Amino acid sequence: MVDSTKLYENVEKRNKEYLKMFEKELKESGLSRKTINKHLDNIDLFLNDYLINYMEDAEIDSCLLAVNDFLGYFLISKCMWTSKTSLKETATSLKKFYSCMLRNNLIKEEYYSNLCDLIKRNLDTYLERLDRFDNIDDYPDEWY
């Protein structure tokens, strides 16, 4: 039997390395510290809150459905600070993060392409869901 605490620690350690790699690349691209921190916070939420706590498979190269659920449900219904702007920024952070993972040979080109396509095709839907969620008094059962 696998010790879940040890497994969690290993995933968290791996995610920390991913975040360091991502931060290094963001710094090298010349972004401001504020923008870098925003991207890092968005990806930390995805990796260390959402993937670990809500998905059985926390591997970065097998979670297209997780990205869709994260942007289209989790941010909208669980993160009350989410706005249209922050949702778009988070989508951008995910694309930048996965681009970094591709350049470091941690995911395949096909996965990155599918991820970008998924976000592009569904961003308007995510924004519509956010608008509906923010503007209705009785939330549908599926939001809980």
C-alpha positions, 0 to 999 in steps of 0.5 A: 500500500502506498503511503498517501502522505509520502505520495503527496509530498513527492507531488508537492516537491515535483510541483515546486521544481516545475514552479522554479523552472517556470519562474526562471523562464518568466524572469528571462522573458523580461516580465515584471515581478508583479506579472511573474508573481501573478502567473506563479500564483495561478499555476500554484493554485492549479498544481497544488490546490486543484490537481492534488485535491480534486483530481485523481491524476495529478500529472501535468501531461494527462490532465486536459479535462482537469484544465477544462474543469479548473477554468470552467468550474473550479475557478468560477464556483470555488474561488470567489475572487475570480473575475473575467480578467483573472479568468483570462489571466489564469488561462494565459498562465496555463498556456505559458506554463505548459509552453515552458513544460514543452520546452523542457521536454516534460510534455509532448507537442501534441498535448500542448497544442490540444491544451491551447486549442481547448482553451481557445475553443472554450474561453467564451464558455468559461466567461459566460459561466462566470457571468451566469454564476455571478448574476443568479440568485439560485445556483444550480445544484451542479455548482456545488 
